[in-house]
Amino acid sequence: MSNRRIKSLTADEDDLLDDYDDDYYDDHEGAAGTEMTDEDREQMRIGTAKVRQALGLAYSKVPIKDIEDALWNYYYDVDQSVTYLKRTHKAVTAPPHKKMTTPSHKEHSVLPRGRLLGGTGKDGKMSKLQALAAKRLQQAAQKSSASETSKDATGGDYIESFSRLRFSQAKSGARQAENRATTGTDSTTLEAAQAHGPPNPEGEKTKEEDMILANQELRAKPSAFASVLTSLDTPVVVDASPWPESSSSLSTSTSFAFSEPTASTPKAKAKDVDNASDDLSSPFAEVSIDPVKVKSKNINVVEEYNKTTHKKAANFVVIGHVDAGKSTLMGRLLFDLGAVDQRTIDMYKKEAESMGKGSFAFAWVLDEGTEERERGVTMDIATNKFETEKTNFTILDAPGHRDFVPNMLAGATQADFAVLVIDASTGNFESGLKGQTKEHAILVRSIGVQKIIVVVNKMDMVEWAKDRFDDIQQQAVEFLVNAGFQTTNISFVPCTGLGGGNILNKEVDKEAAWYTGPTLVELLDSSEPYSFALDQPFRMTINDKFRGGVQNPLSVSGRIEVGNLQIGETVMVVPSGETANVKALEVDDEPQEWAVAGQNVILHLAGIDPIHLKIGDVLCSPDSPVPSVTEFKAKLLSHDYIYPMTVDFHRGRLHIPAHVSKLIARLDNATGEPVKKKPKIIKPGELVRVQINLEQPIPLEALACVVLRSDGETIATGTVE
């Protein structure tokens, strides 16, 4: 069983007067201004991470609030949120990063502890060994400088330097042992010769060269962190061994220069940070996310439909005066058919008794809203499904109160036939004829409903009196015929909604033995549904718009009026003129690949901004779009005085302000021919052709049923010419 509440049309009439953008954002103030459910928070968390990843570092300055608002407004659609944020925010850009170089006079060298290699020259002059070492150091510095200059200073330098960074204690120890083996003897001999004998120039020269080969660079090795900052080309080896006390065991190192930053101002520092961000985001610069478009399988829907075996499907609307017992009657019907279990009814009874409304338990099967239960009246259209052996039915329980007539009209436009509930108790039937009972009957007939079943409810209140039933039947037939129903399309059945008599089973009370006709369920089963044009261009009015879940952030529901539809097809939204792709659809809450006219469907759409969709808009075939009009002519039957005036225009779930700008002619009620041109006023019961101007464009075709209301009363009904 499915139970879907449909959005009240009377909640805020100003919403329909605003532009499309205002319509959407007035109802969706954003994630920050709306109390979010746990599911919404989880979707928001996941969506924010995906959007931040898709934006990349080029859009790293987009505030988190903007991302959450975009996800909320686009029903957690990551693709559309990213597109919107990129359109409304500017990417971070900066000039190419300049590598900082160090002047030669600011370079510092670290010498080992102990005596200078080669000793000190006479009179403060540099010894030959020191001169040779200095020359080789200069050559090494020039080579390192040339290598650093040729290297491109990009963000890849940092990654490459990290990849070269390695810690190798074993390699350093092996190299150190080799240095000791090759230089240890020479060093000892040289020291002994200097201490005990005159120097040998040739031997001294040879040993000096050997020591220089073993110690080509005298400066200490930079740390690993410094090596990364200076983007060294040579691999960095961290030596974990103790610092050698002998100069002969010094490890070689590359030139390490400290450089003072040139960007001293905050603005310059920020520019350097932007450069680094731009460099790191460069791999994502060409990444783009394309929306997934489902392709149509080009199924011959009409042929497939004719091949399948299926039950009949029918929608019926339950109408009648307030307190006639409509919701209780339908709740009892669902219970008797097994659509609601005993445990649920017992729970409702307990809750109703605690509120002093013990007889409302069955009504609460349909009236689920807190305010509806407290007030004891239906305020919105409630839908429920049940099935018999022959037919799948959808109940549209309409509110009976005069304040909610627009909601009743919205439900009646989806109905194949109507069930009119009348209160049989003394005085209530008579008051209903003067109130919503008569108005509801006129309205459902004016929007195309031809068959009606009249349920005379609460017969137990009059002890199943046959005279009372006959009197009600006589008066009801009279006003229904005047409303436009044919006597062959009118059926009557006496019932008791609370006791269940004559709903599914016959009434067992002996006082009701005089009735031998069918039960309510039997009458419903005998109702033949409409035949629909399956091969005509697609048409469907949007009855509701909602989030269908994480995978389906934008979904709409309604009943297909004409034609057929399948997954992958493109539909046009009128009046916005935008197109959308049908990526999935459901028929009676079951996933299907196609659907036909007469079926209740949910469409999951992609490729369209939600602000272009409103309740009351029409989805149609792009090859045969519905015209969008602001002015039209209509043939109306008046129920009150009509003259050039401002009215409320109703067509299904759509109602907007309108103006009767011209009375073109009064028509003959029998033939429809003009009787009087340009009348000044039209009396109740007369037929008239008028011109109507609308405040905003709406989708409207010829022969569409329309209703005009003013000050809470229905003043005219008719069709578009």
VOTIKE-457973 format. One line per 5 residues: number of its first residue (from 1); for each residue x, y, z of C-alpha. Coordinates in nm, 3 decimals. Last residue first. Example, Ala and Ser with C-alpha at 12.3 -4.5 7.8 and 13.67 -1.06 7.14 Angstrom:
2 = 1.367,-0.106,0.714 ~ 1.230,-0.450,0.780
END
This chain:
721 = -1.214,2.723,-2.704 ~ -1.122,2.653,-2.341 ~ -1.385,2.468,-2.140 ~ -1.638,2.549,-1.868 ~ -1.710,2.634,-1.506
716 = -1.834,2.959,-1.350 ~ -1.888,3.137,-1.015 ~ -1.740,2.888,-0.768 ~ -1.731,3.056,-0.427 ~ -1.438,3.136,-0.196
711 = -1.445,3.508,-0.271 ~ -1.427,3.444,-0.647 ~ -1.388,3.121,-0.840 ~ -1.346,3.040,-1.210 ~ -1.298,2.677,-1.316
706 = -1.134,2.543,-1.631 ~ -1.158,2.224,-1.840 ~ -0.917,2.205,-2.135 ~ -1.103,2.183,-2.466 ~ -0.828,2.378,-2.647
701 = -0.482,2.373,-2.489 ~ -0.327,2.561,-2.197 ~ 0.023,2.585,-2.052 ~ 0.040,2.904,-1.842 ~ 0.174,3.254,-1.903
696 = 0.142,3.504,-1.617 ~ -0.119,3.760,-1.507 ~ -0.392,3.594,-1.711 ~ -0.651,3.752,-1.941 ~ -0.990,3.591,-2.000
691 = -1.225,3.648,-2.293 ~ -1.581,3.528,-2.246 ~ -1.843,3.308,-2.414 ~ -2.156,3.266,-2.202 ~ -2.409,3.003,-2.091
686 = -2.665,3.111,-1.831 ~ -2.739,2.935,-1.501 ~ -2.657,3.232,-1.282 ~ -2.703,3.567,-1.460 ~ -2.454,3.723,-1.702
681 = -2.382,4.098,-1.707 ~ -2.310,4.368,-1.962 ~ -2.390,4.156,-2.264 ~ -2.160,4.194,-2.566 ~ -2.362,3.993,-2.818
676 = -2.695,3.831,-2.735 ~ -2.824,3.489,-2.835 ~ -2.511,3.327,-2.972 ~ -2.557,2.953,-3.052 ~ -2.474,2.692,-2.790
671 = -2.772,2.478,-2.896 ~ -2.938,2.398,-2.563 ~ -2.809,2.667,-2.327 ~ -2.828,2.939,-2.593 ~ -2.523,3.158,-2.570
666 = -2.451,3.502,-2.421 ~ -2.179,3.677,-2.615 ~ -1.829,3.828,-2.592 ~ -1.818,3.925,-2.225 ~ -1.474,4.086,-2.207
661 = -1.181,4.124,-1.965 ~ -1.259,3.845,-1.720 ~ -0.938,3.888,-1.522 ~ -0.704,3.624,-1.381 ~ -0.521,3.540,-1.061
656 = -0.356,3.197,-1.056 ~ -0.457,2.838,-0.982 ~ -0.276,2.529,-1.107 ~ -0.340,2.190,-0.950 ~ -0.610,2.109,-1.204
651 = -0.698,2.423,-1.393 ~ -0.818,2.704,-1.168 ~ -0.845,3.080,-1.238 ~ -0.923,3.305,-0.941 ~ -1.129,3.604,-1.054
646 = -1.104,3.976,-1.127 ~ -1.410,4.122,-1.297 ~ -1.581,4.209,-1.624 ~ -1.928,4.068,-1.542 ~ -2.052,3.735,-1.411
641 = -2.336,3.674,-1.163 ~ -2.320,3.328,-1.007 ~ -2.313,2.968,-1.123 ~ -2.231,3.057,-1.484 ~ -2.170,2.793,-1.748
636 = -1.862,2.894,-1.943 ~ -1.730,2.886,-2.300 ~ -1.371,3.009,-2.299 ~ -1.152,3.250,-2.494 ~ -0.779,3.291,-2.429
631 = -0.508,3.529,-2.307 ~ -0.174,3.469,-2.134 ~ -0.086,3.157,-2.327 ~ 0.182,2.883,-2.337 ~ 0.111,2.634,-2.613
626 = 0.168,2.263,-2.535 ~ 0.468,2.130,-2.723 ~ 0.451,1.882,-3.013 ~ 0.807,1.780,-3.106 ~ 0.934,1.860,-2.756
621 = 0.680,1.609,-2.615 ~ 0.508,1.734,-2.302 ~ 0.551,1.796,-1.931 ~ 0.296,2.048,-1.804 ~ 0.340,2.290,-1.515
616 = 0.090,2.274,-1.227 ~ 0.353,2.222,-0.958 ~ 0.662,2.407,-1.069 ~ 0.976,2.315,-1.266 ~ 1.228,2.566,-1.409
611 = 1.374,2.633,-1.063 ~ 1.471,2.265,-1.042 ~ 1.750,2.318,-1.302 ~ 1.736,2.062,-1.581 ~ 1.964,1.785,-1.712
606 = 1.814,1.502,-1.512 ~ 1.463,1.385,-1.424 ~ 1.321,1.103,-1.212 ~ 0.959,1.058,-1.319 ~ 0.697,0.918,-1.082
601 = 0.391,0.772,-1.253 ~ 0.018,0.721,-1.213 ~ -0.105,0.544,-1.526 ~ -0.390,0.665,-1.748 ~ -0.170,0.732,-2.049
596 = 0.123,0.493,-2.088 ~ 0.445,0.406,-1.904 ~ 0.789,0.270,-1.996 ~ 1.099,0.106,-1.848 ~ 0.943,0.033,-1.509
591 = 1.035,0.076,-1.142 ~ 0.733,0.013,-0.911 ~ 0.574,0.298,-0.711 ~ 0.247,0.280,-0.909 ~ 0.452,0.316,-1.228
586 = 0.808,0.435,-1.164 ~ 1.045,0.619,-1.396 ~ 1.418,0.658,-1.453 ~ 1.664,0.883,-1.642 ~ 1.397,1.095,-1.811
581 = 1.598,1.378,-1.968 ~ 1.486,1.739,-1.928 ~ 1.398,2.029,-2.156 ~ 1.332,2.395,-2.072 ~ 1.043,2.586,-2.231
576 = 0.954,2.755,-1.900 ~ 0.578,2.735,-1.971 ~ 0.585,2.438,-2.027 ~ 0.851,2.177,-1.946 ~ 0.976,1.975,-2.242
571 = 1.049,1.602,-2.229 ~ 1.347,1.405,-2.359 ~ 1.333,1.027,-2.372 ~ 1.586,0.804,-2.196 ~ 1.334,0.595,-2.004
566 = 1.000,0.559,-2.179 ~ 0.685,0.769,-2.227 ~ 0.333,0.728,-2.366 ~ 0.051,0.940,-2.504 ~ -0.214,1.145,-2.323
561 = -0.304,1.223,-1.962 ~ -0.009,1.068,-1.782 ~ -0.086,1.099,-1.414 ~ 0.147,1.291,-1.185 ~ 0.475,1.283,-0.999
556 = 0.799,1.475,-1.019 ~ 1.155,1.387,-0.915 ~ 1.478,1.582,-0.876 ~ 1.763,1.451,-0.656 ~ 1.738,1.094,-0.788
551 = 2.047,0.900,-0.675 ~ 2.044,1.064,-0.331 ~ 1.669,1.029,-0.294 ~ 1.347,1.114,-0.479 ~ 1.363,1.480,-0.388
546 = 1.022,1.638,-0.455 ~ 0.786,1.794,-0.708 ~ 0.412,1.717,-0.702 ~ 0.114,1.719,-0.934 ~ 0.301,1.794,-1.256
541 = 0.058,1.774,-1.549 ~ 0.139,1.510,-1.809 ~ 0.115,1.514,-2.191 ~ 0.289,1.295,-2.453 ~ 0.192,1.327,-2.819
536 = -0.080,1.077,-2.923 ~ -0.032,0.701,-2.953 ~ -0.180,0.604,-2.616 ~ -0.508,0.792,-2.652 ~ -0.687,0.685,-2.335
531 = -0.994,0.471,-2.273 ~ -1.168,0.563,-1.951 ~ -1.225,0.310,-1.678 ~ -1.537,0.089,-1.664 ~ -1.703,0.085,-1.326
526 = -1.822,-0.266,-1.235 ~ -1.543,-0.312,-0.978 ~ -1.644,0.007,-0.797 ~ -2.008,-0.105,-0.780 ~ -1.903,-0.441,-0.641
521 = -1.685,-0.270,-0.379 ~ -1.979,-0.050,-0.272 ~ -2.212,-0.346,-0.233 ~ -2.461,-0.446,-0.500 ~ -2.841,-0.427,-0.465
516 = -3.072,-0.624,-0.237 ~ -3.170,-0.349,0.005 ~ -3.491,-0.435,0.197 ~ -3.296,-0.650,0.444 ~ -3.148,-0.340,0.607
511 = -3.364,-0.356,0.922 ~ -3.254,-0.717,0.966 ~ -2.899,-0.596,1.031 ~ -2.648,-0.820,0.854 ~ -2.527,-0.556,0.607
506 = -2.374,-0.717,0.302 ~ -1.996,-0.741,0.279 ~ -1.736,-0.518,0.122 ~ -1.900,-0.181,0.187 ~ -2.261,-0.285,0.246
501 = -2.231,-0.254,0.627 ~ -1.883,-0.162,0.753 ~ -1.986,-0.055,1.101 ~ -1.815,0.283,1.096 ~ -1.881,0.354,0.730
496 = -2.247,0.257,0.734 ~ -2.380,0.212,0.386 ~ -2.675,0.264,0.148 ~ -2.577,0.234,-0.223 ~ -2.674,0.459,-0.515
491 = -2.558,0.470,-0.880 ~ -2.558,0.757,-1.136 ~ -2.418,0.706,-1.488 ~ -2.751,0.597,-1.639 ~ -2.917,0.911,-1.497
486 = -2.682,1.132,-1.699 ~ -2.476,1.386,-1.509 ~ -2.483,1.755,-1.608 ~ -2.524,1.946,-1.280 ~ -2.901,1.955,-1.331
481 = -2.894,1.576,-1.349 ~ -2.702,1.570,-1.021 ~ -2.952,1.810,-0.859 ~ -3.251,1.587,-0.939 ~ -3.081,1.256,-0.871
476 = -2.985,1.376,-0.522 ~ -3.344,1.475,-0.432 ~ -3.488,1.138,-0.530 ~ -3.211,0.934,-0.371 ~ -3.237,1.122,-0.041
471 = -3.611,1.054,-0.024 ~ -3.565,0.686,-0.113 ~ -3.300,0.640,0.159 ~ -3.516,0.806,0.423 ~ -3.813,0.590,0.327
466 = -3.596,0.276,0.348 ~ -3.507,0.346,0.712 ~ -3.176,0.175,0.800 ~ -3.209,0.268,1.166 ~ -3.169,0.642,1.089
461 = -2.820,0.662,1.246 ~ -2.743,0.315,1.109 ~ -2.774,0.466,0.762 ~ -2.457,0.666,0.835 ~ -2.362,0.696,0.467
456 = -2.570,0.725,0.150 ~ -2.293,0.650,-0.101 ~ -2.359,0.811,-0.441 ~ -2.147,0.661,-0.721 ~ -2.068,0.905,-1.004
451 = -1.979,0.861,-1.370 ~ -1.908,1.150,-1.609 ~ -1.603,1.329,-1.461 ~ -1.490,1.593,-1.713 ~ -1.379,1.900,-1.517
446 = -1.732,2.045,-1.506 ~ -1.877,1.722,-1.367 ~ -1.634,1.723,-1.075 ~ -1.716,2.087,-1.002 ~ -2.094,2.054,-1.010
441 = -2.091,1.757,-0.774 ~ -1.852,1.934,-0.538 ~ -2.074,2.243,-0.528 ~ -2.386,2.038,-0.449 ~ -2.228,1.852,-0.160
436 = -2.026,2.158,-0.049 ~ -2.320,2.362,0.079 ~ -2.695,2.388,0.013 ~ -2.728,2.018,-0.054 ~ -2.514,1.954,0.253
431 = -2.760,2.136,0.479 ~ -3.039,1.904,0.359 ~ -2.827,1.593,0.410 ~ -2.726,1.700,0.759 ~ -3.081,1.773,0.874
426 = -3.171,1.416,0.967 ~ -2.886,1.169,0.935 ~ -2.823,1.027,0.588 ~ -2.484,1.199,0.541 ~ -2.396,1.187,0.171
421 = -2.069,1.059,0.021 ~ -2.016,1.123,-0.352 ~ -1.777,0.871,-0.509 ~ -1.636,1.010,-0.834 ~ -1.515,0.864,-1.165
416 = -1.198,0.846,-1.370 ~ -1.015,1.083,-1.136 ~ -0.693,1.282,-1.191 ~ -0.866,1.622,-1.228 ~ -1.065,1.548,-0.912
411 = -0.756,1.561,-0.693 ~ -0.657,1.915,-0.785 ~ -1.018,2.028,-0.767 ~ -1.044,1.901,-0.410 ~ -0.728,2.093,-0.321
406 = -0.881,2.411,-0.464 ~ -1.198,2.339,-0.256 ~ -0.997,2.352,0.067 ~ -1.164,2.645,0.242 ~ -1.507,2.503,0.155
401 = -1.445,2.200,0.376 ~ -1.492,1.861,0.208 ~ -1.128,1.768,0.162 ~ -1.064,1.515,-0.118 ~ -0.972,1.150,-0.064
396 = -0.812,1.036,-0.390 ~ -0.829,0.656,-0.381 ~ -0.624,0.463,-0.637 ~ -0.772,0.134,-0.755 ~ -0.620,-0.172,-0.919
391 = -0.907,-0.368,-1.076 ~ -1.049,-0.717,-1.134 ~ -0.987,-0.929,-0.825 ~ -0.974,-0.620,-0.607 ~ -0.688,-0.383,-0.545
386 = -0.592,-0.110,-0.305 ~ -0.404,0.218,-0.325 ~ -0.411,0.527,-0.108 ~ -0.392,0.897,-0.183 ~ -0.468,1.186,0.052
381 = -0.555,1.527,-0.090 ~ -0.525,1.791,0.180 ~ -0.730,1.939,0.461 ~ -0.937,1.645,0.583 ~ -1.132,1.737,0.896
376 = -1.117,1.624,1.259 ~ -0.948,1.945,1.374 ~ -0.684,1.765,1.583 ~ -0.646,1.482,1.332 ~ -0.612,1.717,1.036
371 = -0.367,1.934,1.230 ~ -0.147,1.633,1.307 ~ -0.151,1.513,0.948 ~ -0.223,1.145,0.879 ~ -0.584,1.174,0.765
366 = -0.608,0.862,0.545 ~ -0.587,0.579,0.800 ~ -0.688,0.843,1.054 ~ -1.047,0.822,0.933 ~ -1.068,0.460,1.053
361 = -0.978,0.562,1.408 ~ -1.207,0.868,1.417 ~ -1.486,0.712,1.628 ~ -1.281,0.738,1.949 ~ -1.227,1.113,1.921
356 = -1.164,1.215,2.283 ~ -0.795,1.275,2.219 ~ -0.686,0.964,2.413 ~ -0.965,0.776,2.237 ~ -0.815,0.866,1.899
351 = -0.469,0.741,1.996 ~ -0.607,0.409,2.122 ~ -0.826,0.367,1.816 ~ -0.534,0.446,1.584 ~ -0.320,0.178,1.750
346 = -0.604,-0.075,1.724 ~ -0.643,0.012,1.355 ~ -0.272,-0.045,1.295 ~ -0.280,-0.382,1.472 ~ -0.586,-0.490,1.273
341 = -0.404,-0.455,0.941 ~ -0.464,-0.197,0.667 ~ -0.484,-0.297,0.296 ~ -0.676,-0.608,0.400 ~ -0.985,-0.534,0.190
336 = -1.197,-0.475,0.502 ~ -0.938,-0.232,0.640 ~ -0.912,-0.035,0.316 ~ -1.291,0.001,0.297 ~ -1.311,0.102,0.665
331 = -1.056,0.378,0.600 ~ -1.253,0.486,0.294 ~ -1.576,0.522,0.495 ~ -1.400,0.695,0.785 ~ -1.237,0.943,0.543
326 = -1.569,1.029,0.374 ~ -1.780,1.053,0.690 ~ -2.021,1.332,0.587 ~ -1.837,1.561,0.829 ~ -1.760,1.816,0.552
321 = -1.988,1.778,0.252 ~ -1.896,1.538,-0.022 ~ -1.619,1.407,-0.244 ~ -1.416,1.087,-0.280 ~ -1.213,1.088,-0.602
316 = -1.168,0.775,-0.810 ~ -0.866,0.648,-0.998 ~ -0.886,0.334,-1.210 ~ -0.656,0.060,-1.334 ~ -0.780,-0.255,-1.504
311 = -0.566,-0.556,-1.442 ~ -0.278,-0.649,-1.668 ~ -0.181,-0.880,-1.948 ~ 0.103,-0.746,-2.160 ~ 0.111,-0.759,-2.540
306 = -0.097,-0.442,-2.588 ~ 0.144,-0.248,-2.369 ~ 0.447,-0.369,-2.567 ~ 0.286,-0.256,-2.894 ~ 0.198,0.084,-2.752
301 = 0.549,0.126,-2.607 ~ 0.743,0.049,-2.924 ~ 1.077,0.065,-2.744 ~ 1.338,0.308,-2.870 ~ 1.594,0.198,-2.607
296 = 1.638,0.561,-2.499 ~ 1.978,0.678,-2.384 ~ 2.040,0.791,-2.028 ~ 2.237,1.112,-2.007 ~ 2.515,1.132,-1.750
291 = 2.613,1.490,-1.678 ~ 2.970,1.577,-1.783 ~ 3.236,1.641,-1.519 ~ 3.548,1.821,-1.639 ~ 3.917,1.782,-1.555
286 = 4.142,2.012,-1.759 ~ 4.273,2.216,-1.468 ~ 4.310,1.917,-1.238 ~ 4.683,1.859,-1.301 ~ 4.740,2.237,-1.258
281 = 4.605,2.241,-0.903 ~ 4.951,2.212,-0.743 ~ 5.093,2.497,-0.948 ~ 4.793,2.724,-0.885 ~ 4.818,2.659,-0.513
276 = 5.192,2.738,-0.518 ~ 5.134,3.059,-0.709 ~ 4.854,3.157,-0.473 ~ 5.089,3.108,-0.178 ~ 5.352,3.326,-0.345
271 = 5.091,3.594,-0.410 ~ 4.988,3.583,-0.044 ~ 5.347,3.645,0.054 ~ 5.365,3.943,-0.179 ~ 5.051,4.092,-0.028
266 = 5.176,4.030,0.326 ~ 5.496,4.222,0.248 ~ 5.844,4.071,0.277 ~ 5.861,3.874,-0.045 ~ 6.236,3.876,-0.101
261 = 6.305,3.579,0.122 ~ 6.661,3.558,0.253 ~ 6.861,3.274,0.107 ~ 7.074,3.024,0.291 ~ 7.306,2.829,0.065
256 = 7.395,2.463,0.079 ~ 7.649,2.334,-0.168 ~ 7.637,1.960,-0.193 ~ 7.792,1.729,0.055 ~ 8.088,1.500,0.097
251 = 8.143,1.318,0.419 ~ 8.448,1.404,0.633 ~ 8.671,1.109,0.728 ~ 9.010,1.274,0.655 ~ 8.933,1.572,0.879
246 = 8.954,1.346,1.178 ~ 8.705,1.402,1.458 ~ 8.434,1.244,1.255 ~ 8.077,1.351,1.341 ~ 7.892,1.045,1.469
241 = 7.715,0.816,1.216 ~ 7.355,0.882,1.111 ~ 7.446,1.013,0.769 ~ 7.142,1.144,0.586 ~ 7.184,1.106,0.214
236 = 7.020,1.362,-0.015 ~ 7.011,1.281,-0.383 ~ 7.149,1.549,-0.613 ~ 6.914,1.797,-0.779 ~ 6.848,2.007,-0.471
231 = 6.507,2.180,-0.460 ~ 6.610,2.443,-0.199 ~ 6.312,2.375,0.026 ~ 6.345,1.998,-0.009 ~ 6.715,2.002,0.079
226 = 6.647,2.226,0.378 ~ 6.403,1.969,0.519 ~ 6.654,1.686,0.469 ~ 6.926,1.880,0.649 ~ 7.215,2.034,0.459
221 = 7.556,1.854,0.435 ~ 7.852,2.032,0.582 ~ 8.103,2.223,0.372 ~ 8.443,2.084,0.281 ~ 8.376,1.945,-0.061
216 = 8.624,1.736,-0.260 ~ 8.744,1.547,0.046 ~ 8.876,1.208,-0.073 ~ 9.014,1.353,-0.393 ~ 9.164,1.641,-0.189
211 = 9.336,1.393,0.043 ~ 9.492,1.208,-0.246 ~ 9.613,1.535,-0.403 ~ 9.775,1.642,-0.076 ~ 9.943,1.301,-0.044
206 = 10.106,1.339,-0.384 ~ 10.223,1.695,-0.317 ~ 10.373,1.603,0.017 ~ 10.565,1.317,-0.138 ~ 10.715,1.548,-0.399
201 = 10.801,1.827,-0.154 ~ 10.945,1.597,0.113 ~ 10.922,1.787,0.440 ~ 11.208,1.782,0.687 ~ 11.179,1.534,0.962
196 = 11.016,1.442,1.289 ~ 10.675,1.622,1.319 ~ 10.592,1.691,0.955 ~ 10.697,1.343,0.851 ~ 10.487,1.185,1.122
191 = 10.175,1.383,1.022 ~ 10.214,1.289,0.657 ~ 10.261,0.923,0.738 ~ 9.945,0.915,0.949 ~ 9.736,1.084,0.682
186 = 9.862,0.860,0.412 ~ 9.784,0.552,0.615 ~ 9.422,0.656,0.695 ~ 9.332,0.792,0.351 ~ 9.224,0.493,0.148
181 = 9.088,0.275,0.429 ~ 8.922,0.568,0.612 ~ 8.742,0.682,0.298 ~ 8.618,0.330,0.236 ~ 8.483,0.305,0.589
176 = 8.292,0.633,0.540 ~ 8.139,0.512,0.216 ~ 8.023,0.194,0.387 ~ 7.874,0.391,0.676 ~ 7.686,0.628,0.445
171 = 7.543,0.336,0.251 ~ 7.429,0.162,0.568 ~ 7.271,0.475,0.714 ~ 7.054,0.533,0.411 ~ 6.762,0.772,0.457
166 = 6.605,0.873,0.135 ~ 6.478,1.198,-0.020 ~ 6.475,1.167,-0.396 ~ 6.095,1.121,-0.404 ~ 6.054,1.422,-0.178
161 = 6.260,1.633,-0.416 ~ 6.046,1.521,-0.709 ~ 5.724,1.616,-0.526 ~ 5.861,1.959,-0.439 ~ 5.998,2.022,-0.784
156 = 5.657,1.922,-0.936 ~ 5.507,2.243,-0.793 ~ 5.705,2.432,-1.053 ~ 6.050,2.592,-1.068 ~ 6.174,2.458,-1.401
151 = 6.537,2.337,-1.367 ~ 6.793,2.507,-1.590 ~ 6.896,2.753,-1.318 ~ 6.945,2.477,-1.061 ~ 7.180,2.285,-1.289
146 = 7.386,2.594,-1.368 ~ 7.415,2.680,-0.999 ~ 7.528,2.324,-0.913 ~ 7.798,2.334,-1.180 ~ 7.917,2.677,-1.064
141 = 7.926,2.558,-0.700 ~ 8.127,2.249,-0.795 ~ 8.379,2.460,-0.985 ~ 8.414,2.701,-0.691 ~ 8.464,2.410,-0.449
136 = 8.733,2.272,-0.673 ~ 8.916,2.601,-0.673 ~ 8.886,2.639,-0.294 ~ 9.030,2.291,-0.241 ~ 9.324,2.368,-0.468
131 = 9.393,2.693,-0.286 ~ 9.363,2.527,0.053 ~ 9.613,2.261,-0.043 ~ 9.852,2.516,-0.187 ~ 9.845,2.713,0.140
126 = 9.653,3.039,0.170 ~ 9.864,3.333,0.306 ~ 9.846,3.442,0.667 ~ 10.221,3.518,0.682 ~ 10.292,3.151,0.618
121 = 10.015,2.923,0.526 ~ 9.796,2.750,0.781 ~ 9.740,2.374,0.790 ~ 9.642,2.151,0.499 ~ 9.284,2.094,0.621
116 = 9.211,2.350,0.886 ~ 9.236,2.216,1.243 ~ 8.941,2.073,1.434 ~ 8.566,2.109,1.382 ~ 8.449,2.079,1.029
111 = 8.371,2.383,0.818 ~ 8.018,2.507,0.745 ~ 7.981,2.733,0.448 ~ 7.759,3.032,0.417 ~ 7.635,3.193,0.096
106 = 7.536,3.556,0.133 ~ 7.815,3.692,-0.092 ~ 7.707,3.458,-0.369 ~ 7.359,3.603,-0.386 ~ 7.089,3.342,-0.322
101 = 6.817,3.266,-0.573 ~ 6.444,3.255,-0.516 ~ 6.251,3.069,-0.784 ~ 5.975,3.273,-0.939 ~ 5.625,3.128,-0.949
96 = 5.425,3.211,-1.259 ~ 5.164,3.490,-1.217 ~ 4.850,3.414,-1.010 ~ 4.492,3.283,-1.064 ~ 4.230,3.167,-0.811
91 = 3.905,3.084,-0.993 ~ 3.618,3.329,-0.967 ~ 3.291,3.226,-0.812 ~ 2.935,3.237,-0.948 ~ 2.976,3.024,-1.261
86 = 3.212,2.778,-1.098 ~ 2.966,2.744,-0.810 ~ 2.673,2.678,-1.045 ~ 2.857,2.416,-1.249 ~ 2.978,2.241,-0.932
81 = 2.621,2.238,-0.790 ~ 2.483,2.105,-1.120 ~ 2.725,1.813,-1.124 ~ 2.694,1.738,-0.751 ~ 2.312,1.709,-0.754
76 = 2.231,1.723,-0.381 ~ 1.875,1.847,-0.443 ~ 2.001,2.145,-0.646 ~ 1.896,2.399,-0.386 ~ 2.045,2.194,-0.103
71 = 2.370,2.126,-0.287 ~ 2.407,2.493,-0.379 ~ 2.337,2.606,-0.025 ~ 2.592,2.359,0.111 ~ 2.861,2.476,-0.133
66 = 2.790,2.843,-0.058 ~ 2.817,2.772,0.315 ~ 3.151,2.598,0.267 ~ 3.297,2.918,0.126 ~ 3.466,2.895,-0.219
61 = 3.836,2.975,-0.157 ~ 3.959,2.637,-0.285 ~ 3.828,2.708,-0.634 ~ 4.159,2.655,-0.820 ~ 4.236,2.392,-0.556
56 = 3.988,2.151,-0.710 ~ 3.618,2.212,-0.776 ~ 3.543,1.840,-0.819 ~ 3.704,1.752,-0.485 ~ 3.511,2.026,-0.302
51 = 3.189,1.915,-0.472 ~ 3.243,1.551,-0.370 ~ 3.323,1.642,-0.010 ~ 3.018,1.869,0.012 ~ 2.793,1.599,-0.135
46 = 2.897,1.341,0.125 ~ 2.836,1.577,0.416 ~ 2.510,1.713,0.270 ~ 2.376,1.363,0.205 ~ 2.456,1.269,0.566
41 = 2.292,1.585,0.694 ~ 1.984,1.530,0.476 ~ 1.947,1.171,0.606 ~ 1.974,1.295,0.964 ~ 1.697,1.544,0.894
36 = 1.763,1.910,0.833 ~ 1.583,2.200,1.000 ~ 1.593,2.467,0.731 ~ 1.769,2.805,0.733 ~ 2.127,2.686,0.686
31 = 2.046,2.426,0.423 ~ 1.874,2.673,0.204 ~ 1.556,2.876,0.212 ~ 1.377,2.624,-0.004 ~ 1.010,2.722,-0.043
26 = 1.093,3.085,-0.105 ~ 1.386,2.971,-0.317 ~ 1.173,2.789,-0.567 ~ 0.896,3.032,-0.620 ~ 1.135,3.327,-0.613
21 = 1.333,3.185,-0.903 ~ 1.015,3.115,-1.098 ~ 0.882,3.465,-1.056 ~ 0.631,3.529,-0.783 ~ 0.255,3.514,-0.808
16 = 0.236,3.138,-0.748 ~ 0.410,3.167,-0.413 ~ 0.167,3.437,-0.305 ~ -0.101,3.171,-0.265 ~ 0.082,3.025,0.032
11 = -0.049,2.708,0.194 ~ -0.363,2.691,-0.015 ~ -0.229,2.444,-0.268 ~ -0.144,2.188,-0.007 ~ 0.134,1.953,-0.112
6 = 0.022,1.599,-0.183 ~ 0.053,1.330,0.079 ~ 0.148,0.988,-0.049 ~ 0.028,0.658,0.098 ~ 0.122,0.343,-0.084
1 = 0.000,0.000,0.000
END
